[in-house]
Amino acid sequence: MAAETGAIASWMRAPRRLDPDRVAEELPGLYRAARAWTGSREEAEDLVQETCARVLAKPRLLYGLDERGYLLRAMRNTLVSQRRAASRRPATVPLDDAPLRGPPDAEPAAAAERDEVFAAIAELPDEFREALVAVDVVGLSYGEAARSLQLPEGTLTSRLFRARDRLARRLGGED
């Protein structure tokens, strides 16, 4: 009951303006989330750039969310809009996508493992991928992730369990 009262109180707070300086601080987390959602470094960079351009184009008010939660939801909505628009366009022939790369000083084995994890995350169904990215990649708490994805916390927990289970099976060699 106390958790519900706290959630209600956070929604009832007076709205505040989105701080552009906090947007810059959240870029690494947004990039990690975008990379997990898209599975491609280039698409992730484009998604983060498009999201920031849309969000910073005009003043935004936050109602009970912090900047990270708001930006994550805005980025997810941008991705959905982009994919919806792309589905209406004629299909193009995909190019061979280079494997995901980490920092140049990363060990090859660690880079290969990271690439495999991001590829496995990209294969998850949307609802599972969104929950996993919000909590495990971006680092949101369960409550923050549930609010940013507009889900009950129990639903988020269930989806997160299923996403982790599928990811563990996929990376463990099971199918």
ABEGO torsion letter per residue (X at the ends): XAAAAAAAAAAABBBBBBBAAAAAAAAAAAAAAAAAAAGBAAAAAAAAAAAAAAAAABBBBBBGBBAAAAAAAAAAAAAAAAAAAAAABBBBBBBBBBBBBBBAABBAAAAAAAAAAAAAAAABBAAAAAAAAAAAAAGBBAAAAAAAAGBBAAAAAAAAAAAAAAAAAAAAGBX
